[in-house]
């Protein structure tokens, strides 16, 4: 059985602040809610917790669970 990484939010998106920036642990892509994601047509102002279930890293196709909260 392979353990899955659950980011620094332990897989619970309710623990993430709406304005939190998150970084992909695979390719270091940063999801910034202020910018949204033009690749997946996610509007600016969309918190990470509100991303569609099918959303993946636009750079490396990593799963949402591969993202870690950035400390600013």
mmCIF file of the N, C-alpha and C atoms, coordinates in Angstrom:
data_MODEL
# 
_entry.id   MODEL 
# 
loop_
_atom_site.group_PDB 
_atom_site.id 
_atom_site.type_symbol 
_atom_site.label_atom_id 
_atom_site.label_alt_id 
_atom_site.label_comp_id 
_atom_site.label_asym_id 
_atom_site.label_entity_id 
_atom_site.label_seq_id 
_atom_site.pdbx_PDB_ins_code 
_atom_site.Cartn_x 
_atom_site.Cartn_y 
_atom_site.Cartn_z 
_atom_site.occupancy 
_atom_site.B_iso_or_equiv 
_atom_site.pdbx_formal_charge 
_atom_site.auth_seq_id 
_atom_site.auth_comp_id 
_atom_site.auth_asym_id 
_atom_site.auth_atom_id 
_atom_site.pdbx_PDB_model_num 
ATOM 1   N N  . UNK A 1 1  ? 0.840   -1.182 0.000   1.00 0.00 ? 1  UNK A N  1 
ATOM 2   C CA . UNK A 1 1  ? 0.000   0.000  0.000   1.00 0.00 ? 1  UNK A CA 1 
ATOM 3   C C  . UNK A 1 1  ? 0.880   1.238  0.000   1.00 0.00 ? 1  UNK A C  1 
ATOM 4   N N  . UNK A 1 2  ? 0.613   2.159  -0.911  1.00 0.00 ? 2  UNK A N  1 
ATOM 5   C CA . UNK A 1 2  ? 1.380   3.386  -1.011  1.00 0.00 ? 2  UNK A CA 1 
ATOM 6   C C  . UNK A 1 2  ? 0.680   4.496  -0.251  1.00 0.00 ? 2  UNK A C  1 
ATOM 7   N N  . UNK A 1 3  ? 1.422   5.172  0.615   1.00 0.00 ? 3  UNK A N  1 
ATOM 8   C CA . UNK A 1 3  ? 0.852   6.307  1.340   1.00 0.00 ? 3  UNK A CA 1 
ATOM 9   C C  . UNK A 1 3  ? 0.750   7.494  0.401   1.00 0.00 ? 3  UNK A C  1 
ATOM 10  N N  . UNK A 1 4  ? -0.271  8.293  0.579   1.00 0.00 ? 4  UNK A N  1 
ATOM 11  C CA . UNK A 1 4  ? -0.427  9.482  -0.256  1.00 0.00 ? 4  UNK A CA 1 
ATOM 12  C C  . UNK A 1 4  ? -0.051  10.713 0.537   1.00 0.00 ? 4  UNK A C  1 
ATOM 13  N N  . UNK A 1 5  ? 0.513   11.661 -0.146  1.00 0.00 ? 5  UNK A N  1 
ATOM 14  C CA . UNK A 1 5  ? 0.874   12.932 0.472   1.00 0.00 ? 5  UNK A CA 1 
ATOM 15  C C  . UNK A 1 5  ? -0.380  13.784 0.543   1.00 0.00 ? 5  UNK A C  1 
ATOM 16  N N  . UNK A 1 6  ? -0.593  14.450 1.657   1.00 0.00 ? 6  UNK A N  1 
ATOM 17  C CA . UNK A 1 6  ? -1.800  15.255 1.817   1.00 0.00 ? 6  UNK A CA 1 
ATOM 18  C C  . UNK A 1 6  ? -1.466  16.717 2.039   1.00 0.00 ? 6  UNK A C  1 
ATOM 19  N N  . UNK A 1 7  ? -0.335  17.165 1.514   1.00 0.00 ? 7  UNK A N  1 
ATOM 20  C CA . UNK A 1 7  ? 0.033   18.571 1.637   1.00 0.00 ? 7  UNK A CA 1 
ATOM 21  C C  . UNK A 1 7  ? 0.152   19.008 3.083   1.00 0.00 ? 7  UNK A C  1 
ATOM 22  N N  . UNK A 1 8  ? 0.472   20.250 3.279   1.00 0.00 ? 8  UNK A N  1 
ATOM 23  C CA . UNK A 1 8  ? 0.619   20.759 4.632   1.00 0.00 ? 8  UNK A CA 1 
ATOM 24  C C  . UNK A 1 8  ? -0.736  21.036 5.275   1.00 0.00 ? 8  UNK A C  1 
ATOM 25  N N  . UNK A 1 9  ? -1.819  20.837 4.529   1.00 0.00 ? 9  UNK A N  1 
ATOM 26  C CA . UNK A 1 9  ? -3.162  21.038 5.085   1.00 0.00 ? 9  UNK A CA 1 
ATOM 27  C C  . UNK A 1 9  ? -3.803  19.697 5.445   1.00 0.00 ? 9  UNK A C  1 
ATOM 28  N N  . UNK A 1 10 ? -3.005  18.633 5.391   1.00 0.00 ? 10 UNK A N  1 
ATOM 29  C CA . UNK A 1 10 ? -3.415  17.289 5.788   1.00 0.00 ? 10 UNK A CA 1 
ATOM 30  C C  . UNK A 1 10 ? -4.650  16.793 5.047   1.00 0.00 ? 10 UNK A C  1 
ATOM 31  N N  . UNK A 1 11 ? -4.841  17.234 3.821   1.00 0.00 ? 11 UNK A N  1 
ATOM 32  C CA . UNK A 1 11 ? -5.957  16.783 3.008   1.00 0.00 ? 11 UNK A CA 1 
ATOM 33  C C  . UNK A 1 11 ? -7.284  17.416 3.365   1.00 0.00 ? 11 UNK A C  1 
ATOM 34  N N  . UNK A 1 12 ? -7.288  18.332 4.318   1.00 0.00 ? 12 UNK A N  1 
ATOM 35  C CA . UNK A 1 12 ? -8.523  18.980 4.766   1.00 0.00 ? 12 UNK A CA 1 
ATOM 36  C C  . UNK A 1 12 ? -8.534  20.421 4.267   1.00 0.00 ? 12 UNK A C  1 
ATOM 37  N N  . UNK A 1 13 ? -9.228  20.678 3.146   1.00 0.00 ? 13 UNK A N  1 
ATOM 38  C CA . UNK A 1 13 ? -9.229  22.023 2.559   1.00 0.00 ? 13 UNK A CA 1 
ATOM 39  C C  . UNK A 1 13 ? -9.862  23.061 3.469   1.00 0.00 ? 13 UNK A C  1 
ATOM 40  N N  . UNK A 1 14 ? -10.629 22.617 4.463   1.00 0.00 ? 14 UNK A N  1 
ATOM 41  C CA . UNK A 1 14 ? -11.229 23.562 5.410   1.00 0.00 ? 14 UNK A CA 1 
ATOM 42  C C  . UNK A 1 14 ? -10.165 24.250 6.271   1.00 0.00 ? 14 UNK A C  1 
ATOM 43  N N  . UNK A 1 15 ? -8.965  23.676 6.331   1.00 0.00 ? 15 UNK A N  1 
ATOM 44  C CA . UNK A 1 15 ? -7.872  24.248 7.116   1.00 0.00 ? 15 UNK A CA 1 
ATOM 45  C C  . UNK A 1 15 ? -7.152  25.367 6.369   1.00 0.00 ? 15 UNK A C  1 
ATOM 46  N N  . UNK A 1 16 ? -7.471  25.569 5.095   1.00 0.00 ? 16 UNK A N  1 
ATOM 47  C CA . UNK A 1 16 ? -6.760  26.546 4.269   1.00 0.00 ? 16 UNK A CA 1 
ATOM 48  C C  . UNK A 1 16 ? -7.497  27.877 4.277   1.00 0.00 ? 16 UNK A C  1 
ATOM 49  N N  . UNK A 1 17 ? -6.768  28.944 4.569   1.00 0.00 ? 17 UNK A N  1 
ATOM 50  C CA . UNK A 1 17 ? -7.339  30.287 4.520   1.00 0.00 ? 17 UNK A CA 1 
ATOM 51  C C  . UNK A 1 17 ? -7.718  30.621 3.078   1.00 0.00 ? 17 UNK A C  1 
ATOM 52  N N  . UNK A 1 18 ? -8.791  31.380 2.846   1.00 0.00 ? 18 UNK A N  1 
ATOM 53  C CA . UNK A 1 18 ? -9.227  31.701 1.478   1.00 0.00 ? 18 UNK A CA 1 
ATOM 54  C C  . UNK A 1 18 ? -8.161  32.399 0.627   1.00 0.00 ? 18 UNK A C  1 
ATOM 55  N N  . UNK A 1 19 ? -7.281  33.179 1.253   1.00 0.00 ? 19 UNK A N  1 
ATOM 56  C CA . UNK A 1 19 ? -6.268  33.907 0.483   1.00 0.00 ? 19 UNK A CA 1 
ATOM 57  C C  . UNK A 1 19 ? -4.911  33.205 0.474   1.00 0.00 ? 19 UNK A C  1 
ATOM 58  N N  . UNK A 1 20 ? -4.857  31.963 0.986   1.00 0.00 ? 20 UNK A N  1 
ATOM 59  C CA . UNK A 1 20 ? -3.595  31.227 1.060   1.00 0.00 ? 20 UNK A CA 1 
ATOM 60  C C  . UNK A 1 20 ? -3.084  30.866 -0.329  1.00 0.00 ? 20 UNK A C  1 
ATOM 61  N N  . UNK A 1 21 ? -1.778  31.016 -0.506  1.00 0.00 ? 21 UNK A N  1 
ATOM 62  C CA . UNK A 1 21 ? -1.097  30.583 -1.726  1.00 0.00 ? 21 UNK A CA 1 
ATOM 63  C C  . UNK A 1 21 ? -0.540  29.197 -1.459  1.00 0.00 ? 21 UNK A C  1 
ATOM 64  N N  . UNK A 1 22 ? -0.647  28.300 -2.449  1.00 0.00 ? 22 UNK A N  1 
ATOM 65  C CA . UNK A 1 22 ? -0.155  26.937 -2.288  1.00 0.00 ? 22 UNK A CA 1 
ATOM 66  C C  . UNK A 1 22 ? 0.817   26.597 -3.398  1.00 0.00 ? 22 UNK A C  1 
ATOM 67  N N  . UNK A 1 23 ? 1.791   25.746 -3.073  1.00 0.00 ? 23 UNK A N  1 
ATOM 68  C CA . UNK A 1 23 ? 2.845   25.387 -4.018  1.00 0.00 ? 23 UNK A CA 1 
ATOM 69  C C  . UNK A 1 23 ? 2.827   23.885 -4.269  1.00 0.00 ? 23 UNK A C  1 
ATOM 70  N N  . UNK A 1 24 ? 2.943   23.520 -5.535  1.00 0.00 ? 24 UNK A N  1 
ATOM 71  C CA . UNK A 1 24 ? 3.020   22.110 -5.919  1.00 0.00 ? 24 UNK A CA 1 
ATOM 72  C C  . UNK A 1 24 ? 4.369   21.553 -5.462  1.00 0.00 ? 24 UNK A C  1 
ATOM 73  N N  . UNK A 1 25 ? 4.350   20.437 -4.758  1.00 0.00 ? 25 UNK A N  1 
ATOM 74  C CA . UNK A 1 25 ? 5.605   19.864 -4.275  1.00 0.00 ? 25 UNK A CA 1 
ATOM 75  C C  . UNK A 1 25 ? 6.372   19.152 -5.386  1.00 0.00 ? 25 UNK A C  1 
ATOM 76  N N  . UNK A 1 26 ? 5.740   18.965 -6.529  1.00 0.00 ? 26 UNK A N  1 
ATOM 77  C CA . UNK A 1 26 ? 6.401   18.286 -7.640  1.00 0.00 ? 26 UNK A CA 1 
ATOM 78  C C  . UNK A 1 26 ? 7.178   19.271 -8.509  1.00 0.00 ? 26 UNK A C  1 
ATOM 79  N N  . UNK A 1 27 ? 6.521   20.381 -8.901  1.00 0.00 ? 27 UNK A N  1 
ATOM 80  C CA . UNK A 1 27 ? 7.149   21.310 -9.857  1.00 0.00 ? 27 UNK A CA 1 
ATOM 81  C C  . UNK A 1 27 ? 7.284   22.736 -9.325  1.00 0.00 ? 27 UNK A C  1 
ATOM 82  N N  . UNK A 1 28 ? 6.832   22.983 -8.115  1.00 0.00 ? 28 UNK A N  1 
ATOM 83  C CA . UNK A 1 28 ? 6.920   24.294 -7.466  1.00 0.00 ? 28 UNK A CA 1 
ATOM 84  C C  . UNK A 1 28 ? 6.002   25.355 -8.067  1.00 0.00 ? 28 UNK A C  1 
ATOM 85  N N  . UNK A 1 29 ? 5.017   24.945 -8.858  1.00 0.00 ? 29 UNK A N  1 
ATOM 86  C CA . UNK A 1 29 ? 4.032   25.907 -9.369  1.00 0.00 ? 29 UNK A CA 1 
ATOM 87  C C  . UNK A 1 29 ? 3.246   26.456 -8.181  1.00 0.00 ? 29 UNK A C  1 
ATOM 88  N N  . UNK A 1 30 ? 3.017   27.758 -8.153  1.00 0.00 ? 30 UNK A N  1 
ATOM 89  C CA . UNK A 1 30 ? 2.264   28.377 -7.065  1.00 0.00 ? 30 UNK A CA 1 
ATOM 90  C C  . UNK A 1 30 ? 0.857   28.714 -7.544  1.00 0.00 ? 30 UNK A C  1 
ATOM 91  N N  . UNK A 1 31 ? -0.139  28.208 -6.803  1.00 0.00 ? 31 UNK A N  1 
ATOM 92  C CA . UNK A 1 31 ? -1.521  28.628 -7.053  1.00 0.00 ? 31 UNK A CA 1 
ATOM 93  C C  . UNK A 1 31 ? -1.789  29.813 -6.145  1.00 0.00 ? 31 UNK A C  1 
ATOM 94  N N  . UNK A 1 32 ? -2.097  30.959 -6.758  1.00 0.00 ? 32 UNK A N  1 
ATOM 95  C CA . UNK A 1 32 ? -2.413  32.185 -6.027  1.00 0.00 ? 32 UNK A CA 1 
ATOM 96  C C  . UNK A 1 32 ? -3.872  32.521 -6.311  1.00 0.00 ? 32 UNK A C  1 
ATOM 97  N N  . UNK A 1 33 ? -4.725  32.487 -5.275  1.00 0.00 ? 33 UNK A N  1 
ATOM 98  C CA . UNK A 1 33 ? -6.143  32.763 -5.520  1.00 0.00 ? 33 UNK A CA 1 
ATOM 99  C C  . UNK A 1 33 ? -6.397  34.141 -6.114  1.00 0.00 ? 33 UNK A C  1 
ATOM 100 N N  . UNK A 1 34 ? -5.520  35.087 -5.858  1.00 0.00 ? 34 UNK A N  1 
ATOM 101 C CA . UNK A 1 34 ? -5.689  36.430 -6.428  1.00 0.00 ? 34 UNK A CA 1 
ATOM 102 C C  . UNK A 1 34 ? -5.564  36.407 -7.948  1.00 0.00 ? 34 UNK A C  1 
ATOM 103 N N  . UNK A 1 35 ? -4.828  35.426 -8.465  1.00 0.00 ? 35 UNK A N  1 
ATOM 104 C CA . UNK A 1 35 ? -4.619  35.316 -9.920  1.00 0.00 ? 35 UNK A CA 1 
ATOM 105 C C  . UNK A 1 35 ? -5.523  34.284 -10.575 1.00 0.00 ? 35 UNK A C  1 
ATOM 106 N N  . UNK A 1 36 ? -5.996  33.304 -9.801  1.00 0.00 ? 36 UNK A N  1 
ATOM 107 C CA . UNK A 1 36 ? -6.777  32.223 -10.395 1.00 0.00 ? 36 UNK A CA 1 
ATOM 108 C C  . UNK A 1 36 ? -5.885  31.329 -11.236 1.00 0.00 ? 36 UNK A C  1 
ATOM 109 N N  . UNK A 1 37 ? -6.450  30.670 -12.214 1.00 0.00 ? 37 UNK A N  1 
ATOM 110 C CA . UNK A 1 37 ? -5.693  29.768 -13.087 1.00 0.00 ? 37 UNK A CA 1 
ATOM 111 C C  . UNK A 1 37 ? -6.262  29.842 -14.504 1.00 0.00 ? 37 UNK A C  1 
ATOM 112 N N  . UNK A 1 38 ? -5.583  30.585 -15.388 1.00 0.00 ? 38 UNK A N  1 
ATOM 113 C CA . UNK A 1 38 ? -6.094  30.711 -16.756 1.00 0.00 ? 38 UNK A CA 1 
ATOM 114 C C  . UNK A 1 38 ? -6.091  29.396 -17.534 1.00 0.00 ? 38 UNK A C  1 
ATOM 115 N N  . UNK A 1 39 ? -5.208  28.466 -17.195 1.00 0.00 ? 39 UNK A N  1 
ATOM 116 C CA . UNK A 1 39 ? -5.153  27.182 -17.900 1.00 0.00 ? 39 UNK A CA 1 
ATOM 117 C C  . UNK A 1 39 ? -6.453  26.404 -17.680 1.00 0.00 ? 39 UNK A C  1 
ATOM 118 N N  . UNK A 1 40 ? -6.926  26.383 -16.429 1.00 0.00 ? 40 UNK A N  1 
ATOM 119 C CA . UNK A 1 40 ? -8.154  25.663 -16.087 1.00 0.00 ? 40 UNK A CA 1 
ATOM 120 C C  . UNK A 1 40 ? -9.365  26.584 -16.074 1.00 0.00 ? 40 UNK A C  1 
ATOM 121 N N  . UNK A 1 41 ? -9.185  27.804 -16.511 1.00 0.00 ? 41 UNK A N  1 
ATOM 122 C CA . UNK A 1 41 ? -10.254 28.814 -16.563 1.00 0.00 ? 41 UNK A CA 1 
ATOM 123 C C  . UNK A 1 41 ? -10.889 29.038 -15.189 1.00 0.00 ? 41 UNK A C  1 
ATOM 124 N N  . UNK A 1 42 ? -10.019 29.165 -14.179 1.00 0.00 ? 42 UNK A N  1 
ATOM 125 C CA . UNK A 1 42 ? -10.455 29.466 -12.821 1.00 0.00 ? 42 UNK A CA 1 
ATOM 126 C C  . UNK A 1 42 ? -10.316 30.974 -12.628 1.00 0.00 ? 42 UNK A C  1 
ATOM 127 N N  . UNK A 1 43 ? -11.397 31.615 -12.248 1.00 0.00 ? 43 UNK A N  1 
ATOM 128 C CA . UNK A 1 43 ? -11.425 33.075 -12.120 1.00 0.00 ? 43 UNK A CA 1 
ATOM 129 C C  . UNK A 1 43 ? -10.549 33.559 -10.968 1.00 0.00 ? 43 UNK A C  1 
ATOM 130 N N  . UNK A 1 44 ? -9.934  34.736 -11.139 1.00 0.00 ? 44 UNK A N  1 
ATOM 131 C CA . UNK A 1 44 ? -9.218  35.353 -10.015 1.00 0.00 ? 44 UNK A CA 1 
ATOM 132 C C  . UNK A 1 44 ? -10.164 35.494 -8.824  1.00 0.00 ? 44 UNK A C  1 
ATOM 133 N N  . UNK A 1 45 ? -9.610  35.313 -7.633  1.00 0.00 ? 45 UNK A N  1 
ATOM 134 C CA . UNK A 1 45 ? -10.409 35.398 -6.417  1.00 0.00 ? 45 UNK A CA 1 
ATOM 135 C C  . UNK A 1 45 ? -10.947 34.057 -5.946  1.00 0.00 ? 45 UNK A C  1 
ATOM 136 N N  . UNK A 1 46 ? -10.613 32.967 -6.663  1.00 0.00 ? 46 UNK A N  1 
ATOM 137 C CA . UNK A 1 46 ? -11.099 31.639 -6.286  1.00 0.00 ? 46 UNK A CA 1 
ATOM 138 C C  . UNK A 1 46 ? -10.144 30.985 -5.294  1.00 0.00 ? 46 UNK A C  1 
ATOM 139 N N  . UNK A 1 47 ? -10.589 30.756 -4.053  1.00 0.00 ? 47 UNK A N  1 
ATOM 140 C CA . UNK A 1 47 ? -9.731  30.082 -3.069  1.00 0.00 ? 47 UNK A CA 1 
ATOM 141 C C  . UNK A 1 47 ? -9.408  28.655 -3.500  1.00 0.00 ? 47 UNK A C  1 
ATOM 142 N N  . UNK A 1 48 ? -8.279  28.142 -3.033  1.00 0.00 ? 48 UNK A N  1 
ATOM 143 C CA . UNK A 1 48 ? -7.868  26.773 -3.349  1.00 0.00 ? 48 UNK A CA 1 
ATOM 144 C C  . UNK A 1 48 ? -8.963  25.779 -2.979  1.00 0.00 ? 48 UNK A C  1 
ATOM 145 N N  . UNK A 1 49 ? -9.621  25.987 -1.849  1.00 0.00 ? 49 UNK A N  1 
ATOM 146 C CA . UNK A 1 49 ? -10.675 25.067 -1.393  1.00 0.00 ? 49 UNK A CA 1 
ATOM 147 C C  . UNK A 1 49 ? -11.869 25.025 -2.349  1.00 0.00 ? 49 UNK A C  1 
ATOM 148 N N  . UNK A 1 50 ? -12.030 26.065 -3.164  1.00 0.00 ? 50 UNK A N  1 
ATOM 149 C CA . UNK A 1 50 ? -13.169 26.129 -4.086  1.00 0.00 ? 50 UNK A CA 1 
ATOM 150 C C  . UNK A 1 50 ? -12.823 25.709 -5.509  1.00 0.00 ? 50 UNK A C  1 
ATOM 151 N N  . UNK A 1 51 ? -11.603 25.218 -5.725  1.00 0.00 ? 51 UNK A N  1 
ATOM 152 C CA . UNK A 1 51 ? -11.245 24.741 -7.063  1.00 0.00 ? 51 UNK A CA 1 
ATOM 153 C C  . UNK A 1 51 ? -12.092 23.526 -7.409  1.00 0.00 ? 51 UNK A C  1 
ATOM 154 N N  . UNK A 1 52 ? -12.401 23.327 -8.695  1.00 0.00 ? 52 UNK A N  1 
ATOM 155 C CA . UNK A 1 52 ? -13.198 22.155 -9.086  1.00 0.00 ? 52 UNK A CA 1 
ATOM 156 C C  . UNK A 1 52 ? -12.488 20.849 -8.695  1.00 0.00 ? 52 UNK A C  1 
ATOM 157 N N  . UNK A 1 53 ? -13.238 19.823 -8.432  1.00 0.00 ? 53 UNK A N  1 
ATOM 158 C CA . UNK A 1 53 ? -12.681 18.529 -8.015  1.00 0.00 ? 53 UNK A CA 1 
ATOM 159 C C  . UNK A 1 53 ? -11.699 17.968 -9.043  1.00 0.00 ? 53 UNK A C  1 
ATOM 160 N N  . UNK A 1 54 ? -11.907 18.279 -10.321 1.00 0.00 ? 54 UNK A N  1 
ATOM 161 C CA . UNK A 1 54 ? -11.038 17.744 -11.377 1.00 0.00 ? 54 UNK A CA 1 
ATOM 162 C C  . UNK A 1 54 ? -9.777  18.579 -11.584 1.00 0.00 ? 54 UNK A C  1 
ATOM 163 N N  . UNK A 1 55 ? -9.627  19.695 -10.853 1.00 0.00 ? 55 UNK A N  1 
ATOM 164 C CA . UNK A 1 55 ? -8.476  20.581 -11.040 1.00 0.00 ? 55 UNK A CA 1 
ATOM 165 C C  . UNK A 1 55 ? -7.183  19.870 -10.672 1.00 0.00 ? 55 UNK A C  1 
ATOM 166 N N  . UNK A 1 56 ? -6.155  20.097 -11.494 1.00 0.00 ? 56 UNK A N  1 
ATOM 167 C CA . UNK A 1 56 ? -4.812  19.552 -11.266 1.00 0.00 ? 56 UNK A CA 1 
ATOM 168 C C  . UNK A 1 56 ? -3.811  20.648 -11.551 1.00 0.00 ? 56 UNK A C  1 
ATOM 169 N N  . UNK A 1 57 ? -2.585  20.451 -11.139 1.00 0.00 ? 57 UNK A N  1 
ATOM 170 C CA . UNK A 1 57 ? -1.538  21.439 -11.376 1.00 0.00 ? 57 UNK A CA 1 
ATOM 171 C C  . UNK A 1 57 ? -1.442  21.713 -12.876 1.00 0.00 ? 57 UNK A C  1 
ATOM 172 N N  . UNK A 1 58 ? -1.529  22.990 -13.276 1.00 0.00 ? 58 UNK A N  1 
ATOM 173 C CA . UNK A 1 58 ? -1.481  23.299 -14.701 1.00 0.00 ? 58 UNK A CA 1 
ATOM 174 C C  . UNK A 1 58 ? -0.096  23.111 -15.312 1.00 0.00 ? 58 UNK A C  1 
ATOM 175 N N  . UNK A 1 59 ? 0.912   22.939 -14.475 1.00 0.00 ? 59 UNK A N  1 
ATOM 176 C CA . UNK A 1 59 ? 2.272   22.800 -14.973 1.00 0.00 ? 59 UNK A CA 1 
ATOM 177 C C  . UNK A 1 59 ? 2.692   21.335 -15.130 1.00 0.00 ? 59 UNK A C  1 
ATOM 178 N N  . UNK A 1 60 ? 2.376   20.500 -14.121 1.00 0.00 ? 60 UNK A N  1 
ATOM 179 C CA . UNK A 1 60 ? 2.858   19.116 -14.153 1.00 0.00 ? 60 UNK A CA 1 
ATOM 180 C C  . UNK A 1 60 ? 1.741   18.075 -14.049 1.00 0.00 ? 60 UNK A C  1 
ATOM 181 N N  . UNK A 1 61 ? 0.497   18.517 -13.936 1.00 0.00 ? 61 UNK A N  1 
ATOM 182 C CA . UNK A 1 61 ? -0.671  17.647 -13.828 1.00 0.00 ? 61 UNK A CA 1 
ATOM 183 C C  . UNK A 1 61 ? -0.738  16.910 -12.492 1.00 0.00 ? 61 UNK A C  1 
ATOM 184 N N  . UNK A 1 62 ? -0.040  17.435 -11.470 1.00 0.00 ? 62 UNK A N  1 
ATOM 185 C CA . UNK A 1 62 ? -0.103  16.839 -10.138 1.00 0.00 ? 62 UNK A CA 1 
ATOM 186 C C  . UNK A 1 62 ? -1.478  17.047 -9.510  1.00 0.00 ? 62 UNK A C  1 
ATOM 187 N N  . UNK A 1 63 ? -1.845  16.141 -8.633  1.00 0.00 ? 63 UNK A N  1 
ATOM 188 C CA . UNK A 1 63 ? -3.136  16.223 -7.963  1.00 0.00 ? 63 UNK A CA 1 
ATOM 189 C C  . UNK A 1 63 ? -3.144  17.347 -6.934  1.00 0.00 ? 63 UNK A C  1 
ATOM 190 N N  . UNK A 1 64 ? -4.332  17.795 -6.566  1.00 0.00 ? 64 UNK A N  1 
ATOM 191 C CA . UNK A 1 64 ? -4.480  18.857 -5.550  1.00 0.00 ? 64 UNK A CA 1 
ATOM 192 C C  . UNK A 1 64 ? -3.786  18.492 -4.252  1.00 0.00 ? 64 UNK A C  1 
ATOM 193 N N  . UNK A 1 65 ? -3.782  17.207 -3.921  1.00 0.00 ? 65 UNK A N  1 
ATOM 194 C CA . UNK A 1 65 ? -3.176  16.760 -2.665  1.00 0.00 ? 65 UNK A CA 1 
ATOM 195 C C  . UNK A 1 65 ? -1.663  16.946 -2.639  1.00 0.00 ? 65 UNK A C  1 
ATOM 196 N N  . UNK A 1 66 ? -1.070  17.296 -3.779  1.00 0.00 ? 66 UNK A N  1 
ATOM 197 C CA . UNK A 1 66 ? 0.374   17.496 -3.861  1.00 0.00 ? 66 UNK A CA 1 
ATOM 198 C C  . UNK A 1 66 ? 0.784   18.935 -3.571  1.00 0.00 ? 66 UNK A C  1 
ATOM 199 N N  . UNK A 1 67 ? -0.161  19.771 -3.151  1.00 0.00 ? 67 UNK A N  1 
ATOM 200 C CA . UNK A 1 67 ? 0.119   21.170 -2.878  1.00 0.00 ? 67 UNK A CA 1 
ATOM 201 C C  . UNK A 1 67 ? 0.320   21.428 -1.393  1.00 0.00 ? 67 UNK A C  1 
ATOM 202 N N  . UNK A 1 68 ? 1.238   22.333 -1.098  1.00 0.00 ? 68 UNK A N  1 
ATOM 203 C CA . UNK A 1 68 ? 1.553   22.708 0.289   1.00 0.00 ? 68 UNK A CA 1 
ATOM 204 C C  . UNK A 1 68 ? 1.279   24.194 0.462   1.00 0.00 ? 68 UNK A C  1 
ATOM 205 N N  . UNK A 1 69 ? 0.765   24.554 1.630   1.00 0.00 ? 69 UNK A N  1 
ATOM 206 C CA . UNK A 1 69 ? 0.507   25.954 1.933   1.00 0.00 ? 69 UNK A CA 1 
ATOM 207 C C  . UNK A 1 69 ? 1.839   26.684 2.087   1.00 0.00 ? 69 UNK A C  1 
ATOM 208 N N  . UNK A 1 70 ? 1.953   27.841 1.427   1.00 0.00 ? 70 UNK A N  1 
ATOM 209 C CA . UNK A 1 70 ? 3.154   28.672 1.554   1.00 0.00 ? 70 UNK A CA 1 
ATOM 210 C C  . UNK A 1 70 ? 3.024   29.593 2.758   1.00 0.00 ? 70 UNK A C  1 
ATOM 211 N N  . UNK A 1 71 ? 4.089   29.712 3.486   1.00 0.00 ? 71 UNK A N  1 
ATOM 212 C CA . UNK A 1 71 ? 4.144   30.692 4.590   1.00 0.00 ? 71 UNK A CA 1 
ATOM 213 C C  . UNK A 1 71 ? 4.652   31.991 4.016   1.00 0.00 ? 71 UNK A C  1 
ATOM 214 N N  . UNK A 1 72 ? 3.834   33.023 4.109   1.00 0.00 ? 72 UNK A N  1 
ATOM 215 C CA . UNK A 1 72 ? 4.260   34.325 3.576   1.00 0.00 ? 72 UNK A CA 1 
ATOM 216 C C  . UNK A 1 72 ? 4.852   35.182 4.662   1.00 0.00 ? 72 UNK A C  1 
# 
